[in-house]
């Protein structure tokens, strides 16, 4: 579903250079009445920062939230069944790729049919209780450069008549073509284009703001910009990324934050760094101010792709990709107290041994630094990023993404580890006696789950997985002191 970045090896070179500088069984505890098949994901109302610098999203009760889900609808193909089945499997988030071209094919008027289709998709999210992050998506700018009906519209594309020669084997190389470089420069610099883009964001935000499922906006997918010099030179590429993030891109984000906040004070707004961060290059983005009354609702939404894997290789754990990425990704959100939501991640083929291991390693890593993630991509198939096989089961190798996880935690430092066929969830209790909620996907517990909790005395309500429907475990520790370690062991029945 996502084209490979065959020649993006130059990004890897830049990174290396810079990194050097069947019946439902009875539960173990008394069963409580079953919960509804679809629960409404808690909307994050604030944040909390732990002593280690990690900032989490929190609900109205102060519990730390984990949002997990998938990207969909880049190709205008999502159905109600997609949203229903995603929610049924225990996920709480969809990242919806929207196209400026499809939504505003002619300047000044949102297309009624495309807008109605987007409203329908968010209506389904409302109905099935998942949150939706609207992603303003672009790949190689827009349709003029082979992007189909996605990205920045033709009427907002100024290429100065410069050449564009697409490479059928490497879509990402199009970013370095003279015409594309010019188009980005004009989008960042021309007053009328800047105003038109901000106006589009304001009008779309006004349209969507009443959906209770609307988490917010990922303000610009995989931003890119002018590269003055040879882009195969790692130093040139690194300098261009830093100049973009500290200058033109930062200015764009300030405009777009203001544009959305003119009509929506509830939504969360996420900024993205350039794609170099995926290869271990820390972002140079500055901090941003949120003009909404009260506490800021801003976040950081990097992507988590390995260049060699994107180019078709099987992942090599000796390459240090996960370690470099984790080291690079944590400084910026810690400095600005931003929750991290990884907007895209996942290999194009999870069925190879190395890539299957990569999925597990990425899930484990994000458990440590992210408040949530959206995997690429929710579809059925035999490869091509599809997270489901043709029958709708987790694709081979993608199983770790379908494991149990803490949806809401009354405590800090929640981590989930796989222990053979089972899983262990650990956190440090906050002593409030509030309920912690764990998702128990049917993919991980097809015949139900056994649960054991330490310390003793926990009150447990267990709704078992059934069919393709996830279960839930609700755990309350009414007499636990703050700082008490909690361990929950989950094993298949």
N, C-alpha and C positions, 0 to 999 in steps of 0.2 A: 504493500500500500504506500509505503514511503520510499521514494527513489533512493538508490544508493549514491553515496558521495565518493565515487571511485577515485577521483584525483585530489581528494581533500587531504592526501598525504602531506601536503605542504602545511596544513594546520598542525598535523602531528609533529612535523619538523620544527615548527615554531614553538610548540609546547615543550618539546625536548630541550630546545635551546634555552627557553625561559625557566624551565623547572630546574635546570642546573643552577642559574642565578636563582437386611431388605426390609422385616417388621421393625417397628421402632422399639428399641430396647428401653427398659426402664432406667432412668438416670441414677447415678450413685446417691444423689441427695433427693429428698422428696420433690416430685414434680409440681410445678405451679401451673396455673392455666396458661395455655399457649398464647404467645403474643401474636399480633397481626402479621400477615405474610410480608407486608411492606411497612417499615417504620420510617418516620420522618427524621432525616439527619438533622442534628442540632446545628443551628446557625451560629457561627462564631461571633461573639459580641465583643471580644477583647483578646488580650494576649497576656502571657505571664513569662517572665524570663528567669531561667534557672541559674544557679551559681556558676555552672559551666559556660554560660553565655548563650545557650540555646533558648530561643523564644518560641513558645507554643501558642497556638490558637486555643481560646477557652470559650466555653459556653456561658450562659447566664448564671449557672451555679458555680462557675469557677473551675470546672473540670477541664483538664487538658484533652484536646480533641486530636484524633488522627483521621484525616480524610484520605480515602483511597479509591481509585477508580480508573477510568480509561478515557482516551480521546475518541471522538466520533464526529461524523458528519462533515468531514473535509470535502467530501464529494457529494454532499446533499443527499445522502443515502440512508440516514438513520430512520428507524421505524419505532413505533410504540413498543414492539416486542423487544427491541434492543434495550430500551430503557427499563422495561419491566424485568427482563432476565438479568440485567446487570444489578438491579436493586435486589432481586431475589437471591443472588449469590453473595450478598452481604456488602456490596460496595456502596459508597455514599457520595461519589463525585463523578461528574462527567465534565470533560473539557471540550467545549463545543467550538469547532473551527468555523468562524464566519468569514465571509468574503465581502470586502468593500465593493468589488466589482458587481457581484450578484445583488447586493442590497441597494446600491446606488448606481445603476448602469448609466444614467444620465444625471448630470449635475443638478442638485437641488431638490430631488424627489426620491424618497425611498420606494422601492418596488413593492407594490401591495402583495403580490403573490409570494415573493421571497420572504417578506416580513411576516405574512400569515404562516408560512411554513416554519419560521423560527419561533413564532409564538406557540405553535402546536408542539414543537419539541420541548419548550420550557413548560407548557401545560402538562406534558407527560412527566417531566421531572417533578413538577408540583404534585402530581397524582401519586407517584411512586416513591416520593420522599427522598430524592437525591438532590444534591446541590449542583449547580451548573456554573462553571467558570467559562465565560465567553472569551474566546481567543481571537483577537484580530490577526488573522493569519495571512502570511505572504510567503512565497517561495520564489526567489529570483524576481522580486518586485511585483510583477503582474502579468496579465495576458499578453502584452506586446512581446514578451520574451519567453513565450512558450508555456505560460502558467495556466492555460485553459481559461476557465471563468473564475479564477481565484486571484486574490491579491489586490493591488492598487489598480483602479480602473484606467482605461486607456485615456480618458479625458483628463486624468491627473498625471499623465506620463509625458515627460519632456526629455527627449534623448539627444537633442541638438543635432539630429541627423547623423549621429555616429554609428559605426557598424556594430552589428550583433550577429555572431556566428555560433549557433548552438552546437554543443558537443553531445551527440546522442548517448555517449557512454558515461557522461559526467555532468549531470544537471547542475551541480554546485559550482562548477567552473564558470557558469554563466554570470555569477556575481562579479567576475573580474573583467567582463567585456566592457568596452568603452561606453556603449549606449546605456547599460545598466548602471554603471558608475555615475553617469550624468543624471539619470533619472533619480537616483537617491540624493545626489547633491541638490537638485532642484526641490525635491520634497522637503528636505531639511531647511533650505535657505529661502525659497521664494515666498513672499508674504501671502500671496493669494492661495497657493497650495497649502500653506500652513493653516490659514483660516478655513479653507474648505474641509481639510481633514478634521480640525477641531469641531467644526459645525456638524459633520457626520457623526462623530462620537457623541456629541450632545443630543442630537436627535434620536440616535439609536438608544442611548441610555434612558431618555424620556419614555420611549416606547416600552422598554423591558423592565422598568423599575418596580412594577407592581407584582412581579412573579416572586412568590415566597421562596422558590428554589434558587433564585439568582444569588450566587455567592459574590460574583463581581466580575472583574475584567483583567485579562492578561493583555497589557496595553499594546504590545507590538511583537509579533512572533519573530524570533531569530533575527534581530536587527543587524543590518549591515550598512556599509557606507563607502565613501570614496577611499581608494588606496592609491596614494601618490607614489609611484615607483613600482618596482618589480615585486608582484605579490608572492613569487616563489622565494623571496628573501625573507627569512624568518624575522629579522629585525624590522624590515619595512612593514610587514603584516602586523607585528606586535605594536609598533608605533601608531599605525593607522587605527587599530582597535582602541588603544588608549585615548587617542585624540577624539575619536567618535564618542566614547563613553563620557569623557569629561566635558565635551563641547556640544556638538549637534544633537546627539541622542539625549543627553541630559536635558537640553532645552525642549526637545520634543516631549519628553515625559512630563515636564512641568506644564506644558500647554495642555496635554491630554488629561492630566489629573484635574486641572482647572475646568476643562470642558465637561468631564463627567460630573464633577462636584457641583456644577451649576444646576443640575437637575436631580442628582442622586447622592444623598449623604449616607446611605446605608451600605452600599456595595464596598467590597474590598478591591483594592487596585494593586496589581502586581507588575513590577518592572522586571524586564529580562536583560541579562548581559549579552554580549556577543557570543558566538559559538565557541570562541577560543577557551572559554571557561571549562568546556567539556574536556579539554585536554590539559587541564591543570594550570591554566593561566588565570590568576585572580583578577576579578573585575576592577575597573577603575571608576565605576559609577560613583557619583557623590550621594550624599543623603538627600531625601526629598521631604518636603513639608506637605502635610495633608490639611487643606483648609476646612475640613468638616468640623463642626463643633464637637467638643469632647476628645476622647482619645483617638489617635490616628488609626486608620484601617488601611495600612500599606503592607505589602509583602514582596518577597523576592522569588522569582520563578525561573531558575536556570533549567537547562536541559542536560541530560546525562547520557551522552552517546560516545562510544569509542570509535575513533576514525577508522581503524583497521577493520573492525567488525562491520561498520557501515559499508566498507569497501568489499565485503564478501569473505573476510577471513574468519576462521574459528578463533575464539578468544584465547589469548595466552595469558594465564594468570601471573606469569613471571614478568610481564611488562610493566606492572605497577600502576595500571590505569586507575583502578578504584582508589588506591591510596593517594595518588596525585590529585585526583578530582576532589576527594574528601578534604584534603589539606587546603586546596584552593577555594573551596566553596564556603568555608565556615567563617572566614574573617569578616567579610562585608556584612552579612546579617547580624553577626555578633556586635559589630561596631555600631550598627544603627537599630538594633533591637527589632529585627524583622523576622516574621515567620517564613520558613522556606517551604515552598510548594513546588516540587519538581514537575514541570509541565509536560515533559516528554522524556521517555526512556524506553529501552527495550531493543533487543537485537532483531535483525531482519529474518533470522532463522534460528529459533531457539532449540531446534532438534539436534544440533551438533553438540558433542560433549563439552567443548569449551564454552559455547554460548549458553548451554543449560546451566553450567557453573556460574557464568556471569550473571544470569538472572538472580540466582540465589545470593550471590555476593552483593549485587545492587540492592536487593530488598533488605539485606542485613545492614548495609551501609546507611541507607535512607532511614531505617528505623532509628539510627543514632543521631541524624542531623536534621531531618525534615519533619514538618508538621503534616505533610501529606504528599501524595504523588498521583499522577495520571499516566498510565502506561500507554504507549503507542502500539496497538490500535485495536479497538473493539470490532472484530469481524471474524467470520468463519472462513477457513481455508487451510491449505497445506503449506503455508509459509507466507512470505511477503508481509511480515510483521503481525499477521493475524494471531490474536491471543487465544482463539478458539479453533478447535479442529472442525471438520465439516459437520460433525454431529452436535456441535455446541458445547463440547467438553473442553477443559483447559488444554491448550496445545502442548504436546510433549516438550518438556523443558520449562514451561511457564508455570508449573505447579506452585512454586514459592510465592508467586503473586496472588494466588488464590488461597493462601493460608490464613489461619486465625490471626486477629489483631485487636488491640484495644481501641474501641471506638471513642470512649470517653473515660478518663482516668481521674480518680480522686487521689492525686498524688503526683510524683515527679519521676523522671528517669525511666519510663516504661520501655522495656525491651522484650522482644519475642525471639526465641531461639527454637530451632527444629532439633528434636532429640529422637532420632530414628523415625518411627512412624508418628510420634507424638510431638507436642510443642510445650514449651514453658514460657509463661509470661511473668515478668518480674517488674515491680515498681516499688517506690518508697511511699508509704501512706502519708497523707497530709493530716490525719487525725480528725477530720471533720465528720466522719461517718457517712459521707455521701456515697452514692452507688457508683461503682465502676462497671462499665459495660464492655463485654468482649463479643466480637463477631465470630461465629463458628460456621464457616462456609461448608456446604455439603460436599464440595470437592475434596476437602480435607477430612471430613467425617461422614462418609457416605452411609454408614449404618448407625450413626449417633456418636456421642462422646461421653467419656467418663471425665469427671473433674475432681481435683483435690486441691484444697486451699490451705496454705499456712500463712499466718498463725491460725490456730484453732479458734472456733467461735464465729467464723464468718457466716453470714446469712446469704444463701445462694438460691437464686431462682434460675432454673435451667429450662430453656425452650430448645428442644433438640432439632438439629437439622433434619429435613425431610424432603425426599425427592431431590429437586434442584434448588430448594429453598434453604437459605442459611438459617441457623439458629442463633440464639443469644444466651450469654451467661451474664446475669446481673449479680454483682458481688458487693456486699456491704459489710464493713468492719466497724460496728458501732462503738466499740470500747478500745480502739487502737490509738496509741500515742503517736503524735507526729514523728516521722523518721523511722517508723517500724518497717522493716523489709517485708514485702508481700510476695509470695510465690504461688502461682496457679499452674498446675500441671494438667494438660489436656491430652487424653489418649483416645484413639478410636475404640469403639465397642466391638 
